[in-house]
């Protein structure tokens, strides 16, 4: 009798979480369906499915399957995405994009990137709980797009830090791109237009057809160029200017800097911008904040560790659009000996660090080094930049 009661208790106690998990899954599925159905109704365009999605060339290597168009023109790359209508805290219409989800089924259904790490943003001060009614998302926070973007480069030879700068958009105290749905699923959303103006990366918008075209940034991954990503918002003001994203102070409260492994309690993934790379934009060796500041804001061409892995449903999938900056810099000796070049992969970066040619940038505060990024210290800045594509093109 005791054994029978124990068996019933164990069965009940183990079944309860499964039922709760199934309920959450059903809730997430219905939320994704509602978002897609409302967007389809308002745009007149069928909701994304593998059958209705754009048939990109295999060589385009587009990760974000719901993308409507990509243009890989060098230093003028753009992506066109579906546009969603939401509501601001003042009940005004706002328009936003969705690029990533913490739930595999939601990501697959919506044609967006899958990032289980984003689930670790839920319940933290860095996220924003949103409401959903009839497929329309209501935000607690808002973005002010009215400031005039401005940056004045510093003095040669690094042009860093800039003499003055102003982000072109600022999120209020409640705004975060980590939107937590009632089901608990986290979506990576970014407001791109509201009554105050539009995102600095916006190139074109069609409210009737519900499309928006945004500029992309170049990068390196595994020795290959054209790791095209879209900067949406940034947790600190200076990198928000350098990357032309919304300055979102709340994003800084998402855990946790310098922690990049799937087992870490962190929604972030380390990457490494270069501070003082080459500045001659015609040399094929330009890279970093210095070249961006010296050449009118061209892409700094940062170094990234991995691409999205949207077919990997496991919790070991380490991709996150919340990139934890570990800014590196060439040492004075490397600069003097003319060792500066484009860094094209994380492995190459680690080798340069080991050789004493590259080190943590002076802007990185004291902290333990992150082994995932060769022991560099985190800069304590989060750059939200979902990865769009990495096409097979000749390097420039």
Helices and strands as residue ranges (DSSP letters): H 2-43, G 58-60, E 69-71, E 78-82, E 84-87, E 93-101, H 104-110, E 113-114, G 116-121, E 128-129, E 131-133, E 136-138, E 143-144, E 150-152, E 164-166, E 170-171, E 178-180, E 186-194, E 197-198, E 202-206, E 211-215, E 219-221, E 228-234, H 237-243, E 246-247, G 249-253, E 269-271, H 289-294, E 302-304, E 322-325, E 328-330, H 332-336, H 346-354, E 358-360, E 369-370, G 371-373, E 376-377, E 382-389
